[in-house]
Amino acid sequence: MEELNCETVFTLPVLGGISESVVVTWIIMAVLVVLSIILTRNLRVENPGKVQLALETGISWAKDFFEGIIGRENSRYTAYLTTVIIYLAAANTIAPLFGFKPPTKDLNVTAALAIMSMVVIEFSGIRKNGVIYWVKHFAKPVPVVAPIMVLEIVIRPLSLCMRLFGNMLAGFVVLELLKFFVPLIIPIPVSFYFDIFDGLLQAYVFVFLTAIFMTEEME
């Protein structure tokens, strides 16, 4: 239960108490921005280096992956989805490896990500079909289902939020228990699974479901 509470690192006059999850997120953002500047400052059209080829491969994979779900005509949303998966991959893996608590173990962080995804999901449907059709689709196939369809707007982000939060917290708790009872050998492979594999898997699942929900909304 203690791990459900986020420690306040410092206090600012206007913002008040700043929790550890926010500070770690700021660090991840700063690292990603600096890496983006360093890795993209010498891009070349001819004779690209190995780093550029690796970056282009990763971006091409993300572009093809998301366009395969939401359609090439909706490629404008791939930048958001790619940004989210990069942040989640970093938050779920880099933070634990360097001794920080992953920000996604904070329910406030996962809720904020889910709300952002909810806004993008509903916006994609409105932009694709228009406001009038978006309002009318709540009463399809019959008007009696309208309350359920409206409730779905809340259910989608709630499922994204609780799935990410629950999996990250469960992995953290299991790992801490193993470190307490079997502190030498067993936690090493288990730590590799929860800190790297499971962290990347949860990042993938979050953006995959977001893309699926966007596709459903646009259809």
Sequence and secondary structure as in RCSB ss.txt:
>XXXX:A:sequence
MEELNCETVFTLPVLGGISESVVVTWIIMAVLVVLSIILTRNLRVENPGKVQLALETGISWAKDFFEGIIGRENS
RYTAYLTTVIIYLAAANTIAPLFGFKPPTKDLNVTAALAIMSMVVIEFSGIRKNGVIYWVKHFAKPVPVVAPIMV
LEIVIRPLSLCMRLFGNMLAGFVVLELLKFFVPLIIPIPVSFYFDIFDGLLQAYVFVFLTAIFMTEEME
>XXXX:A:secstr
 GGGS  EEEEETTTEEEEHHHHHHHHHHHHHHHHHHHHTTT  SSS  HHHHHHHHHHHHHHHHHHHHH GGGG
GGHHHHHHHHHHHHIIIIIHHHTT   GGGSHHHHHHHHHHHHHHHHHHHHHHH HHHHHHGGG S GGGHHHHH
HHHHHHHHHHHHHHHHHHHHHHHHHHHHHHHS SSTHHHHHHIIIIIHHHHHHHHHHHHHHHHHHHHH 
